[in-house]
Amino acid sequence: MFELLMMWDWLGLALRWLHVITAIAWIGSSFYFIALDLGLRQAADLPAGAHGEEWQVHGGGFYHVRKYLVAPSEMPEHLTWFKWESYSTWLSGAALLMVVYWAGGELFLIDQSKADLMLWQGIAISAASLSVGWLIYDRLCKSGLAERPTLLMVLLFVLLVVMGWGLNQVFTGRAMMLHLGAFTATIMTANVFFIIMPNQRIVVADLQAGRIPDAKYGKIAKLRSTHNNYLTLPVIFLMLSNHYPLAFASQYNWLIAALVFLMGVSIRHYFNTRHARKGNPTWTWLVTALLFLGIIILSTLGQENDGDAEDQAALRGTALVMAQADGFEEVHELVLGRCSMCHAREPFWDGIRRAPKGVLLESEADVARQAHAIYLHAGVTDAMPPANVTFMEPEDRAAIRRWYRAAQM
C-alpha cells in the first residue's frame, strides 16, 4: 500500500512537470508569433501575396521571416505545424486535474459547507465545466459577433465571470480558481484543435490542389488566436493561485479572478501595442497596478476587524512571544482538534503519510513557530483545513486572528 501511494505521488509530480514544460513551450511560441505578426514591416521587394517581413537576430545568426496573409503561391516542401504544444499542455493538465482534484476530491474539490454533493457529482460538474464554456463561446464566435470583436471579448469576459461565480457555489476556493483556469485553457486548446488547425489544413489542401485559398479561413483563425493571446496570462495566474490562499480562499475569490482577466488584457495591450510600433501606452501600467490593488483589498475584505494590527503584518518577535500572547492556549487546542490529524509526526488522516509541506502542528512549540502560517491559512482566509473537512467555525478563525494580533502589539 505504501509503495502504491508513493507511486501516486510520483505520478502527480511527473504530470505537473510535464504540464509546466509543455505550457512554457505553448506560451513561448504563442507570444513569439503574436509579437512577430504585430511587428511585420512592409518592403518594396516583398513577393506576391506576402503581407510583411521581419529581420531578427538570435543565437549568433540572422533570421529573415515573411508572412503570407492567405498562403504562398506554391506549397513549400517543409512546413512546421505548431499544435502539439497546445495539445500536450491540455492533456497533461487534464490528467493532473484527475490525479489531484478527482482522486483527492474529498480534500480539494467539494466544499460541503457550500453544496452537499457526493464525490462523483463533484467530478461530474468538474468534467462538464470544461466543455460547456467552449460550446457557448464557439457559438458566440460563429454568430455575427465575429464582426464586432470588442463586444465579443466583453461577452467572453462576462462568461468567465459567471463561470467563476458558479464554480464557487460548489467547489473549494482552490478548486474554483483551478477549474476556471482549466475552463479557460480548454477554450484556448479547442480554438487550436477545432478552428485554427482545421482552417490551416483547408488552406494547405487548396494549395496542393492548385486552388486559390479563401482568405476567410485565415481571418477566423486570427480572431481565435487573438483571444488566446489575451487569455494566456490569466490562465497562468489561476493555475498558480492554489499556492496562495489570499487569492483563492477569500469569499470574493471569483471577483479576484475577474480582475485577473482584466489585468491580462491591460498587460497584453501594452506589449501588443509596443510590438505593433503603435506607441507606448504606459497608462496600462497604472491600470494594472490599480487592478492588482483591488485584488489585494478583495483578498481580506469582509474579515472581522477584531484587532488593531494590520492583516498582512509579518511575523514579529519570537515563538516565545507567540506562545505568551493572549489566546494562545485556546488556539493551541483549536489547532490540535482541527489540524493535527494531518500536520503530525505520524499523521492519521487516510492517504496522508507525512505532514503536508513538513508543517507540524502538535506541540505548543510547533504552533508558536507556525503562527504566521496558521494566521494566514486559517485566520485571515479559509484555505485550511482544506474543504473545511474538520468544520472550523468562524469564531474559531476569529480566535486565531485575535491571538496573532495580540502578539503584534
C-alpha positions as CSV (number, residue, x, y, z in Angstrom):
1,M,0.0,0.0,0.0
2,F,2.8,2.4,0.9
3,E,4.5,1.7,-2.5
4,L,1.3,2.4,-4.3
5,L,0.8,5.7,-2.6
6,M,4.4,6.7,-3.2
7,M,4.0,5.9,-6.9
8,W,0.8,8.0,-7.0
9,D,2.8,11.0,-5.6
10,W,5.5,10.5,-8.2
11,L,2.8,10.3,-10.9
12,G,1.5,13.7,-9.7
13,L,4.9,15.2,-9.8
14,A,5.7,13.8,-13.3
15,L,2.4,15.2,-14.6
16,R,3.0,18.6,-13.0
17,W,6.5,18.8,-14.5
18,L,5.2,17.8,-17.9
19,H,2.4,20.3,-17.7
20,V,4.7,23.1,-16.9
21,I,7.2,22.2,-19.6
22,T,4.5,22.0,-22.3
23,A,2.9,25.2,-21.1
24,I,6.2,27.0,-21.4
25,A,6.5,25.7,-25.0
26,W,3.0,26.7,-25.9
27,I,3.1,30.1,-24.3
28,G,6.5,30.9,-25.7
29,S,5.6,30.1,-29.3
30,S,2.2,31.9,-28.9
31,F,3.8,35.1,-27.6
32,Y,6.6,34.9,-30.2
33,F,4.2,34.7,-33.1
34,I,1.9,37.4,-31.8
35,A,4.9,39.7,-31.5
36,L,6.2,38.7,-34.9
37,D,2.8,39.2,-36.5
38,L,2.4,42.7,-35.0
39,G,5.9,43.7,-35.9
40,L,5.9,42.8,-39.6
41,R,7.1,45.6,-41.9
42,Q,6.3,46.4,-45.5
43,A,9.1,46.2,-48.1
44,A,9.4,47.0,-51.7
45,D,10.7,43.6,-52.7
46,L,8.0,41.5,-51.0
47,P,6.8,38.6,-53.2
48,A,3.2,38.5,-54.4
49,G,0.8,37.6,-51.6
50,A,3.3,38.4,-48.8
51,H,1.8,40.6,-46.0
52,G,5.1,41.7,-44.4
53,E,8.5,40.7,-43.3
54,E,10.8,40.9,-40.2
55,W,14.6,40.6,-39.7
56,Q,15.6,39.2,-36.4
57,V,18.8,38.3,-34.7
58,H,19.2,35.5,-32.2
59,G,21.8,32.9,-31.1
60,G,24.6,34.4,-33.3
61,G,22.6,34.4,-36.5
62,F,20.1,36.4,-38.5
63,Y,16.6,35.3,-39.5
64,H,14.5,36.7,-42.4
65,V,10.8,35.9,-41.8
66,R,8.0,36.6,-44.2
67,K,4.3,36.1,-43.7
68,Y,1.7,35.3,-46.3
69,L,-1.7,36.6,-45.3
70,V,-3.6,33.8,-47.0
71,A,-0.9,31.4,-48.5
72,P,2.1,31.4,-50.7
73,S,1.6,30.7,-54.4
74,E,3.2,27.2,-54.0
75,M,3.2,24.8,-51.2
76,P,6.7,24.6,-49.6
77,E,8.3,21.2,-49.3
78,H,8.6,21.5,-45.5
79,L,6.0,23.0,-43.2
80,T,6.3,23.2,-39.4
81,W,3.0,22.9,-37.6
82,F,2.6,24.4,-34.1
83,K,-0.1,22.3,-32.4
84,W,1.4,19.7,-30.1
85,E,2.5,22.4,-27.6
86,S,-1.2,23.2,-27.0
87,Y,-2.5,19.6,-27.1
88,S,0.2,18.4,-24.7
89,T,-0.4,21.2,-22.3
90,W,-4.2,20.5,-22.1
91,L,-3.8,16.7,-21.9
92,S,-1.2,16.8,-19.2
93,G,-3.3,19.4,-17.3
94,A,-6.4,17.3,-17.6
95,A,-4.5,14.3,-16.2
96,L,-3.1,16.3,-13.3
97,L,-6.7,17.6,-12.6
98,M,-7.9,14.0,-12.3
99,V,-5.0,13.0,-10.0
100,V,-5.2,15.9,-7.7
101,Y,-8.8,17.1,-7.7
102,W,-10.7,14.0,-8.7
103,A,-8.8,11.3,-6.7
104,G,-8.3,13.8,-3.9
105,G,-11.8,15.3,-4.2
106,E,-12.8,15.0,-0.5
107,L,-10.0,17.4,0.5
108,F,-9.6,19.6,-2.6
109,L,-12.7,19.6,-4.7
110,I,-16.0,19.8,-2.9
111,D,-16.8,22.3,-0.1
112,Q,-19.6,20.6,1.9
113,S,-20.4,23.9,3.5
114,K,-21.4,25.2,0.1
115,A,-23.1,22.2,-1.5
116,D,-24.0,18.8,-0.2
117,L,-22.7,16.7,-3.0
118,M,-21.3,13.2,-3.4
119,L,-17.8,13.0,-4.8
120,W,-19.0,11.6,-8.1
121,Q,-21.3,14.5,-8.5
122,G,-18.5,17.0,-7.9
123,I,-16.4,15.1,-10.5
124,A,-19.2,15.2,-13.0
125,I,-19.6,19.0,-12.5
126,S,-15.8,19.3,-12.9
127,A,-15.8,17.4,-16.2
128,A,-18.8,19.2,-17.6
129,S,-17.5,22.7,-16.7
130,L,-14.5,22.1,-19.1
131,S,-16.8,21.8,-22.1
132,V,-19.8,23.9,-21.5
133,G,-17.9,27.2,-21.8
134,W,-16.4,26.2,-25.1
135,L,-19.8,25.4,-26.6
136,I,-21.2,28.8,-25.6
137,Y,-18.0,30.7,-26.7
138,D,-17.9,28.9,-30.0
139,R,-21.5,29.7,-30.7
140,L,-20.8,33.4,-30.0
141,C,-17.8,33.4,-32.3
142,K,-19.8,31.9,-35.1
143,S,-22.5,34.4,-34.8
144,G,-22.5,37.9,-36.2
145,L,-20.4,39.0,-33.2
146,A,-17.3,37.8,-35.1
147,E,-17.5,41.2,-36.9
148,R,-17.6,43.0,-33.6
149,P,-14.5,41.7,-31.8
150,T,-14.6,44.2,-28.9
151,L,-18.2,43.2,-28.0
152,L,-17.3,39.6,-28.4
153,M,-14.4,40.0,-25.9
154,V,-16.7,41.7,-23.4
155,L,-19.2,38.8,-23.6
156,L,-16.4,36.3,-23.2
157,F,-15.3,38.2,-20.1
158,V,-18.9,38.0,-18.7
159,L,-19.0,34.3,-19.4
160,L,-15.8,33.8,-17.5
161,V,-17.0,35.8,-14.5
162,V,-20.3,33.9,-14.4
163,M,-18.5,30.6,-14.6
164,G,-16.2,31.7,-11.8
165,W,-19.1,32.6,-9.6
166,G,-20.9,29.4,-10.4
167,L,-18.0,27.2,-9.7
168,N,-17.5,29.0,-6.3
169,Q,-21.0,27.9,-5.3
170,V,-20.0,24.2,-5.1
171,F,-16.2,23.9,-5.1
172,T,-13.5,25.0,-2.7
173,G,-11.8,28.3,-3.5
174,R,-8.7,26.4,-4.5
175,A,-10.7,24.2,-6.9
176,M,-12.7,27.1,-8.3
177,M,-9.6,29.0,-9.3
178,L,-8.0,25.9,-10.8
179,H,-11.2,24.9,-12.7
180,L,-11.7,28.4,-14.0
181,G,-8.2,28.3,-15.4
182,A,-8.8,24.8,-16.9
183,F,-12.1,26.1,-18.3
184,T,-10.3,29.0,-20.0
185,A,-7.4,26.7,-21.2
186,T,-10.0,24.4,-22.7
187,I,-11.3,27.2,-24.8
188,M,-7.8,28.1,-25.9
189,T,-6.9,24.5,-26.8
190,A,-10.2,23.9,-28.5
191,N,-9.6,27.0,-30.6
192,V,-6.4,25.4,-31.8
193,F,-7.9,21.9,-32.3
194,F,-11.3,22.7,-33.8
195,I,-10.7,26.0,-35.6
196,I,-7.2,27.1,-36.2
197,M,-5.7,23.8,-37.3
198,P,-8.7,22.7,-39.5
199,N,-8.7,26.1,-41.2
200,Q,-4.9,25.8,-41.9
201,R,-5.5,22.3,-43.3
202,I,-8.1,23.6,-45.7
203,V,-5.7,26.3,-47.0
204,V,-2.9,23.6,-47.4
205,A,-5.3,21.3,-49.3
206,D,-6.4,24.1,-51.6
207,L,-2.7,24.9,-52.4
208,Q,-2.0,21.2,-53.1
209,A,-5.0,21.0,-55.4
210,G,-4.0,24.2,-57.3
211,R,-6.9,26.2,-55.9
212,I,-6.7,29.7,-54.5
213,P,-7.4,29.5,-50.7
214,D,-10.2,31.6,-49.3
215,A,-9.0,34.4,-47.1
216,K,-11.9,33.9,-44.6
217,Y,-10.2,30.9,-43.0
218,G,-7.1,32.9,-42.0
219,K,-9.4,35.7,-40.7
220,I,-11.3,33.2,-38.5
221,A,-8.1,31.6,-37.2
222,K,-6.6,35.1,-36.4
223,L,-9.6,36.0,-34.3
224,R,-9.3,32.9,-32.2
225,S,-5.6,33.3,-31.9
226,T,-6.1,36.9,-30.6
227,H,-8.4,35.6,-27.9
228,N,-5.9,33.0,-26.9
229,N,-3.3,35.8,-26.6
230,Y,-5.4,37.8,-24.1
231,L,-6.3,34.7,-22.1
232,T,-2.9,33.3,-21.5
233,L,-1.7,35.4,-18.6
234,P,-4.9,35.0,-16.5
235,V,-4.7,31.2,-17.0
236,I,-1.1,31.2,-15.6
237,F,-2.3,33.2,-12.6
238,L,-5.2,30.9,-11.9
239,M,-3.0,27.8,-12.2
240,L,-0.5,29.3,-9.7
241,S,-3.2,30.6,-7.3
242,N,-3.6,27.3,-5.5
243,H,-0.3,28.1,-3.7
244,Y,-1.6,31.4,-2.4
245,P,-4.5,31.3,0.0
246,L,-5.0,35.1,-0.1
247,A,-6.1,34.6,-3.8
248,F,-8.2,31.5,-3.6
249,A,-9.5,31.4,0.0
250,S,-11.2,34.8,0.0
251,Q,-15.0,34.9,-0.1
252,Y,-14.6,37.2,-3.1
253,N,-12.2,34.9,-5.0
254,W,-14.4,34.9,-8.1
255,L,-14.2,38.7,-8.2
256,I,-10.4,38.4,-7.8
257,A,-10.4,36.1,-10.8
258,A,-12.4,38.6,-12.8
259,L,-9.9,41.4,-12.0
260,V,-7.1,39.0,-13.1
261,F,-8.7,38.6,-16.5
262,L,-8.8,42.4,-16.8
263,M,-5.1,42.6,-15.8
264,G,-4.3,40.1,-18.6
265,V,-6.0,42.4,-21.1
266,S,-4.1,45.5,-19.8
267,I,-0.7,43.8,-19.8
268,R,-1.1,42.2,-23.2
269,H,-2.5,45.5,-24.6
270,Y,0.8,47.2,-23.6
271,F,3.0,44.6,-25.2
272,N,0.8,44.2,-28.3
273,T,0.9,47.9,-28.9
274,R,4.7,48.1,-28.5
275,H,5.2,45.2,-30.8
276,A,3.0,46.8,-33.4
277,R,5.0,50.0,-33.1
278,K,1.8,52.0,-32.4
279,G,3.0,53.8,-29.3
280,N,4.0,53.3,-25.7
281,P,0.7,53.1,-23.7
282,T,2.2,53.4,-20.2
283,W,-1.3,54.2,-18.9
284,T,-1.8,50.4,-18.8
285,W,0.8,50.2,-16.0
286,L,-1.4,52.3,-13.8
287,V,-4.5,50.4,-14.7
288,T,-2.7,47.1,-14.0
289,A,-1.5,48.4,-10.6
290,L,-5.0,49.6,-9.6
291,L,-6.5,46.3,-10.6
292,F,-3.9,44.4,-8.5
293,L,-4.5,46.8,-5.6
294,G,-8.2,45.9,-6.0
295,I,-7.3,42.2,-5.7
296,I,-5.3,42.8,-2.5
297,I,-8.2,44.6,-1.0
298,L,-10.7,41.9,-2.0
299,S,-8.5,39.2,-0.6
300,T,-9.2,40.3,3.0
301,L,-12.5,42.3,2.6
302,G,-15.2,41.0,4.8
303,Q,-12.9,39.8,7.6
304,E,-13.8,40.9,11.1
305,N,-11.7,43.8,12.2
306,D,-11.1,42.4,15.7
307,G,-7.6,43.8,16.3
308,D,-5.5,46.9,15.6
309,A,-2.6,45.1,13.8
310,E,-2.6,45.1,10.0
311,D,-3.9,41.8,8.5
312,Q,-0.7,41.4,6.5
313,A,1.7,42.2,9.3
314,A,4.8,40.0,9.0
315,L,5.6,37.8,11.9
316,R,7.5,39.8,14.5
317,G,9.2,38.6,17.6
318,T,10.0,35.0,18.5
319,A,8.0,31.8,19.0
320,L,8.2,32.6,22.7
321,V,6.3,35.8,22.2
322,M,3.6,34.0,20.2
323,A,3.3,31.3,23.0
324,Q,2.9,34.0,25.6
325,A,0.3,36.1,23.8
326,D,-3.3,36.2,25.0
327,G,-5.4,33.4,23.5
328,F,-2.6,31.0,22.7
329,E,-4.0,28.2,24.8
330,E,-7.3,28.4,23.0
331,V,-5.6,28.5,19.6
332,H,-3.4,25.5,20.5
333,E,-6.5,23.5,21.4
334,L,-8.2,24.6,18.1
335,V,-5.2,23.6,16.1
336,L,-4.9,20.2,17.8
337,G,-8.5,19.5,17.1
338,R,-8.7,20.8,13.6
339,C,-5.3,20.5,12.0
340,S,-3.0,18.0,13.8
341,M,-4.5,14.8,12.3
342,C,-2.6,15.8,9.1
343,H,0.1,18.0,10.4
344,A,1.6,15.5,12.8
345,R,4.8,13.5,13.1
346,E,2.6,10.4,12.4
347,P,-0.5,11.7,10.5
348,F,-3.6,9.5,10.9
349,W,-5.7,11.0,8.1
350,D,-6.2,8.4,5.4
351,G,-3.9,8.8,2.5
352,I,-1.5,11.2,4.2
353,R,1.8,9.7,5.1
354,R,3.7,12.8,6.1
355,A,2.8,16.2,7.3
356,P,2.0,18.4,4.2
357,K,5.0,20.6,3.4
358,G,6.6,19.4,6.6
359,V,4.5,21.6,8.7
360,L,4.0,20.1,12.2
361,L,1.1,21.4,14.5
362,E,1.1,19.2,17.5
363,S,3.1,20.7,20.4
364,E,2.9,24.3,21.8
365,A,6.3,25.0,20.2
366,D,5.0,23.7,16.8
367,V,2.0,26.1,16.9
368,A,4.1,29.1,18.1
369,R,6.7,28.5,15.3
370,Q,3.9,28.3,12.6
371,A,2.0,31.3,13.9
372,H,2.1,33.3,10.7
373,A,1.1,30.3,8.5
374,I,-1.8,29.5,10.9
375,Y,-2.9,33.1,10.8
376,L,-2.8,33.3,7.0
377,H,-4.2,29.9,6.1
378,A,-6.9,29.5,8.9
379,G,-7.4,33.0,10.3
380,V,-7.4,35.6,7.5
381,T,-8.5,33.0,4.9
382,D,-10.3,29.7,5.0
383,A,-7.6,27.9,3.0
384,M,-7.2,25.4,5.8
385,P,-8.5,22.9,6.7
386,P,-8.9,22.0,3.0
387,A,-12.6,22.0,2.1
388,N,-13.1,22.7,5.9
389,V,-13.2,18.9,6.5
390,T,-12.8,19.4,10.2
391,F,-15.5,22.1,10.4
392,M,-13.6,25.0,11.7
393,E,-16.2,27.6,12.7
394,P,-16.0,31.4,12.0
395,E,-15.5,32.1,15.7
396,D,-12.5,29.7,15.7
397,R,-10.9,31.7,12.9
398,A,-11.6,34.9,14.8
399,A,-9.8,33.5,17.8
400,I,-6.8,32.8,15.7
401,R,-6.8,36.4,14.4
402,R,-7.2,37.8,17.9
403,W,-4.3,35.7,19.2
404,Y,-1.9,36.6,16.3
405,R,-2.7,40.3,16.5
406,A,-2.3,40.4,20.3
407,A,1.3,39.2,19.8
408,Q,2.0,42.1,17.4
409,M,1.1,44.8,19.9
